[in-house]
């Protein structure tokens, strides 16, 4: 029997303590790895949804609220701005493009966004079936909306007042599904997109075709702005905030602030997981020390049969590393299965299902940390095994 097989046999002799050590280490590894997967996917998702949007211009209020509402569609916007503001922004030579967006209603919890075709082009979305709208009260569904609702091209639905499910329905104003978008992995998958005229038609019941007379009184919720050149980043936002009644918020800056806040919570979870790994390492140390007392006679016999001090120490070291490796593999498996399960069960977290198949470079650090804990836990018992007094141990029987 080789020393490695002997180490495996020793581990099998203590199934309960072995299982406890492996499970505790696996839980620690799983929590660390899962937080890495979730935080990486969250960061990539926030970056992906905000890509190509240099400023969000809207009503006075919180810039973060404006970005959350206009880019990520997870908050209530601070208010509306005059439609004329969009024309003013478009006339600015420092601005390359402006996409107006009107919010206010939802369908089964999904936001209805009144906008222009450029909004769909901005996210690189393509039609899976149907066509783009060509008249008011037609809508294009994001892939997640279509899947959750079961609506098809030609079906009709009504929106609910407010941005959360459960608001009063606009039963007098039904939308017709003109098209359904293919999945993009971006926020547009969770939106119902319709022309601005639809939103105005729903909320302007008194409007009877005098569009030109009402244009000056019409409003949009916000505008998504892209700079014409990098020089615009230096002062455009400051100019808008100082010289107008509008607020210009930078998605990059606000997202960085948001990630800082979220990162604090993620760091706390990681610290907890590292404590679990440290506790499992300590349990492994205790288990190996106790096992050494039970195996003193066996190890003494090995020494008399010609095993060197190094080989005797190697038995305990290999056993510890095997347990750490088992806990690491099990923990990583739990983490990726957990990410897949979350992405499958929660539509809002669907990208996690794909992320579960990816290996992050940071996970190598988790592997090294877990195996390092196993090696450290074995050093003291291995040193004691190497220093074992063979004659005294055999004499004690």
C-alpha positions in Angstrom: 0.0 0.0 0.0 1.4 3.4 -1.0 1.5 6.2 1.5 -1.2 8.1 -0.4 -3.5 5.2 -0.3 -2.8 4.8 3.4 -3.8 8.5 3.9 -7.0 7.9 2.1 -7.7 4.8 4.2 -7.1 6.8 7.4 -9.6 9.5 6.2 -12.2 6.7 5.7 -11.8 5.4 9.2 -13.3 8.7 10.6 -16.3 9.2 8.3 -18.2 11.6 10.5 -15.3 14.0 11.3 -14.1 13.8 7.7 -17.6 14.7 6.4 -18.0 17.6 8.8 -14.6 19.1 7.7 -15.4 18.7 4.0 -18.9 20.1 4.3 -17.8 23.1 6.3 -15.0 23.9 3.9 -17.3 23.4 1.0 -19.8 25.9 2.4 -17.1 28.5 2.8 -15.8 27.9 -0.7 -19.3 28.0 -2.2 -20.2 31.3 -0.5 -16.9 33.0 -1.6 -17.2 31.6 -5.2 -20.9 32.5 -5.5 -20.4 36.1 -4.4 -17.6 36.3 -7.0 -19.9 35.1 -9.7 -22.8 37.3 -8.7 -20.8 40.4 -8.1 -19.0 40.0 -11.5 -22.2 39.4 -13.3 -23.8 42.4 -11.6 -20.9 44.6 -12.5 -20.9 43.5 -16.1 -24.7 43.9 -16.3 -24.6 47.4 -14.9 -21.8 48.3 -17.3 -23.6 46.6 -20.3 -26.9 48.4 -19.7 -25.2 51.8 -19.4 -22.8 51.4 -22.3 -23.1 54.2 -24.8 -25.0 56.5 -22.5 -22.9 59.4 -21.4 -25.6 61.4 -19.6 -29.2 60.9 -18.4 -31.0 64.3 -18.4 -34.2 64.7 -16.4 -36.0 66.6 -13.8 -34.4 68.0 -10.7 -33.9 65.4 -8.1 -31.4 62.6 -7.2 -28.9 61.9 -10.0 -28.7 58.3 -8.8 -32.5 58.0 -8.9 -32.5 59.4 -12.4 -29.9 56.8 -13.6 -31.7 53.9 -11.8 -35.0 54.9 -13.5 -33.7 55.8 -16.9 -30.9 53.3 -17.5 -31.7 50.3 -15.3 -35.5 50.8 -14.9 -35.6 49.8 -11.3 -36.7 53.1 -9.7 -39.3 55.8 -10.0 -38.1 58.9 -12.0 -38.0 62.2 -10.2 -40.5 63.9 -12.6 -41.0 65.0 -16.2 -39.2 67.5 -18.4 -40.7 69.6 -21.3 -40.5 68.0 -24.7 -38.9 71.2 -25.9 -35.8 70.3 -23.8 -35.1 67.4 -26.1 -34.9 69.8 -29.1 -32.6 72.1 -27.1 -30.3 69.2 -26.3 -30.2 68.1 -29.9 -29.2 71.6 -31.0 -26.2 71.4 -28.8 -23.1 70.8 -30.9 -21.4 68.9 -28.0 -24.1 66.2 -28.2 -24.1 63.5 -30.8 -27.5 61.9 -30.1 -30.5 62.3 -27.8 -33.1 59.6 -27.1 -36.2 60.7 -25.3 -37.9 58.3 -23.0 -41.3 58.6 -21.3 -42.1 56.3 -18.3 -45.2 56.1 -16.1 -47.0 52.8 -16.8 -46.2 49.1 -16.6 -47.5 45.7 -17.8 -47.4 42.9 -15.2 -44.5 44.7 -13.5 -42.5 45.3 -16.7 -42.0 49.0 -17.6 -43.7 50.5 -20.6 -41.2 52.9 -22.2 -42.3 55.4 -24.8 -39.4 56.3 -27.0 -38.1 56.3 -30.6 -36.7 53.5 -32.8 -33.2 54.7 -31.9 -33.7 53.3 -28.4 -34.0 49.8 -29.8 -31.0 50.4 -32.1 -29.0 51.6 -29.1 -29.2 48.3 -27.4 -28.5 46.3 -30.6 -31.8 44.6 -30.4 -33.3 42.8 -33.4 -36.8 41.6 -34.0 -37.4 37.9 -33.4 -40.8 38.1 -35.0 -43.2 40.8 -36.2 -42.3 44.3 -37.0 -41.5 47.7 -35.4 -44.5 49.9 -34.6 -45.8 52.3 -37.3 -48.6 53.9 -35.4 -49.5 54.9 -31.8 -50.7 52.2 -29.4 -48.5 49.5 -31.0 -45.7 48.0 -28.9 -42.7 45.8 -29.2 -42.0 43.4 -26.3 -38.7 42.5 -24.9 -37.9 38.8 -24.9 -38.4 38.4 -21.1 -41.7 40.2 -21.3 -42.9 38.0 -24.1 -41.8 34.8 -22.4 -43.4 35.8 -19.0 -46.7 37.0 -20.5 -47.1 34.5 -23.3 -48.3 37.3 -25.7 -47.8 36.9 -29.4 -47.8 39.3 -32.3 -51.2 40.7 -32.8 -52.3 40.2 -29.2 -53.6 43.1 -27.2 -52.9 44.2 -23.6 -53.5 47.2 -21.3 -51.0 49.0 -19.2 -51.3 49.7 -15.5 -50.7 53.1 -13.9 -47.4 53.4 -12.1 -44.1 51.4 -12.4 -45.1 48.5 -10.1 -47.5 45.7 -10.7 -51.0 46.3 -9.3 -51.7 49.8 -10.4 -55.0 50.8 -12.0 -55.4 49.7 -15.6 -55.9 52.0 -18.5 -58.7 49.8 -19.9 -59.7 52.4 -22.4 -56.3 52.3 -24.1 -55.2 48.9 -25.3 -51.8 48.2 -26.9 -51.3 45.8 -29.8 -48.2 43.7 -30.0 -46.4 44.6 -33.3 -43.2 42.7 -32.7 -41.1 40.7 -30.2 -37.4 41.3 -29.8 -34.7 38.6 -29.7 -32.8 38.3 -26.4 -30.0 40.7 -25.9 -28.9 40.2 -22.3 -29.6 43.9 -21.6 -32.3 45.8 -19.9 -34.4 46.1 -23.0 -35.3 42.4 -22.6 -37.5 43.5 -19.7 -39.2 46.4 -21.3 -42.3 47.1 -23.4 -41.2 49.6 -26.0 -43.8 51.9 -27.7 -43.7 55.2 -29.5 -43.9 58.4 -27.5 -47.3 59.1 -29.0 -48.7 56.0 -27.3 -47.7 57.4 -23.8 -49.2 60.8 -24.7 -52.4 59.2 -26.0 -52.9 57.2 -22.8 -52.3 60.1 -20.5 -53.9 62.8 -22.6 -57.5 61.7 -22.8 -58.5 65.2 -23.7 -56.1 65.2 -26.7 -58.1 65.1 -30.0 -55.6 65.5 -32.8 -54.3 69.0 -32.1 -50.8 67.7 -31.8 -49.1 70.9 -32.9 -51.0 72.9 -30.3 -50.1 70.5 -27.6 -46.5 69.9 -28.4 -45.3 72.8 -26.4 -47.1 71.4 -23.3 -46.0 67.8 -23.8 -43.4 66.2 -21.6 -41.0 63.3 -21.5 -39.5 61.7 -18.5 -35.8 61.9 -19.4 -33.3 61.9 -22.3 -30.4 59.6 -22.9 -27.5 61.6 -24.2 -24.3 60.6 -26.0 -21.4 63.0 -26.3 -20.2 64.2 -29.7 -16.6 64.1 -28.5 -14.6 63.4 -25.3 -14.3 67.1 -24.7 -18.0 67.3 -23.8 -17.4 65.2 -20.7 -15.4 68.1 -19.2 -18.2 70.6 -18.9 -21.5 69.6 -20.5 -23.1 68.1 -17.4 -21.9 71.0 -15.2 -23.4 73.4 -17.7 -26.8 71.7 -17.8 -27.0 71.5 -14.0 -26.0 75.1 -13.5 -27.7 76.9 -16.4 -31.0 75.0 -16.8 -33.8 73.5 -14.6 -32.6 70.0 -15.6 -30.3 67.5 -14.0 -27.6 65.7 -16.0 -26.4 62.5 -14.3 -23.5 60.4 -15.4 -24.3 56.7 -15.5 -20.6 55.8 -15.1 -20.2 57.9 -12.0 -23.5 56.9 -10.4 -22.9 53.2 -11.2 -19.5 53.5 -9.5 -21.1 54.9 -6.4 -23.8 52.2 -6.5 -21.1 49.4 -6.8 -19.2 50.9 -3.9 -22.3 50.6 -1.7 -23.1 47.1 -2.9 -19.4 46.1 -2.7 -19.5 46.8 1.0 -22.2 44.2 1.5 -20.5 41.7 -0.8 -17.2 42.2 1.2 -19.1 41.4 4.4 -20.4 38.1 2.9 -16.9 37.3 1.7 -15.4 37.9 5.2 -18.1 35.6 6.6 -17.2 32.9 4.1 -13.5 33.3 4.8 -14.3 32.8 8.5 -16.1 29.6 7.6 -13.0 28.5 5.7 -10.7 29.4 8.6 -13.0 27.4 11.0 -12.9 24.4 8.7 -9.1 24.6 8.7 -9.1 24.7 12.5 -11.4 21.7 12.6 -9.1 19.9 10.2 -6.2 20.7 12.5 -8.1 19.4 15.5 -9.2 16.3 13.6 -5.6 15.5 12.4 -4.2 16.1 15.9 -6.7 13.7 17.4 -6.1 11.2 14.6 -2.4 11.4 15.3 -3.0 10.2 18.9 -5.0 7.3 17.6 -2.4 6.4 15.0 0.8 6.7 17.0 1.3 2.9 17.1 0.6 2.5 13.4 3.1 5.3 12.6 5.7 3.7 14.8 5.3 0.4 13.0 5.8 2.3 9.7 9.0 3.7 11.0 10.3 0.3 12.0 9.4 -1.0 8.5 11.7 1.6 7.0 9.5 4.6 6.5 11.5 7.9 7.0 10.3 10.8 9.1 9.4 12.7 5.9 7.2 9.9 4.6 5.4 9.6 7.9 4.7 13.4 7.8 3.7 13.0 4.2 0.8 10.7 5.2 -0.9 13.4 7.3 -0.1 16.1 4.8 -1.7 14.2 1.9 -4.7 13.3 4.0 -5.3 17.0 4.9 -4.8 18.2 1.3 -7.2 15.5 0.0 -9.9 16.7 2.4 -9.3 20.3 1.5 -9.4 19.4 -2.2 -12.7 17.5 -1.7 -14.2 20.5 0.1 -13.0 22.8 -2.6 -14.4 20.8 -5.5 -17.7 20.4 -3.7 -17.9 24.0 -2.8 -17.2 25.2 -6.4 -19.8 22.8 -7.7 -22.3 24.2 -5.2 -21.5 27.7 -6.2 -22.0 27.2 -9.9 -25.1 25.1 -9.4 -26.4 27.8 -7.1 -25.8 30.5 -9.8 -27.5 28.4 -12.4 -30.5 27.7 -10.1 -30.9 31.5 -9.3 -30.7 32.4 -12.9 -33.3 29.7 -13.9 -35.8 30.6 -11.1 -35.5 34.4 -11.2 -36.2 36.0 -14.6 -34.4 39.2 -13.4 -31.3 37.2 -12.8 -31.4 35.1 -16.0 -27.8 36.0 -17.0 -26.6 34.1 -14.0 -27.6 30.8 -15.6 -25.1 31.5 -18.4 -22.5 32.9 -16.0 -22.6 29.5 -14.1 -20.8 27.9 -17.0 -17.9 30.3 -16.9 -14.8 30.0 -14.8 -13.6 33.2 -13.2 -9.9 33.8 -12.8 -10.5 34.9 -9.2 -11.7 31.3 -8.5 -8.1 30.1 -8.7 -7.4 32.3 -5.7 -10.3 30.5 -3.8 -8.7 27.1 -4.8 -5.3 28.2 -3.6 -6.7 29.6 -0.3 -8.6 26.4 0.5 -5.7 24.1 -0.3 -3.4 26.4 1.6 -5.7 26.1 4.6 -5.4 22.3 4.3 -1.6 22.5 4.2 -1.4 24.8 7.1 -3.7 22.6 9.2 -1.5 19.6 8.6 1.9 21.3 9.5 1.7 20.9 13.2 0.4 17.2 13.3 2.9 16.3 10.5 5.7 17.8 12.5 4.7 15.9 15.6 4.4 12.7 13.5 7.9 13.2 12.2 9.2 13.7 15.7 7.5 10.5 17.1 9.5 8.5 19.6 9.3 5.1 18.0 10.8 3.1 20.9 8.6 4.7 23.5 5.5 4.3 21.4 6.1 0.6 20.7 6.9 0.0 24.4 3.5 1.6 25.4 1.8 -0.7 23.0 
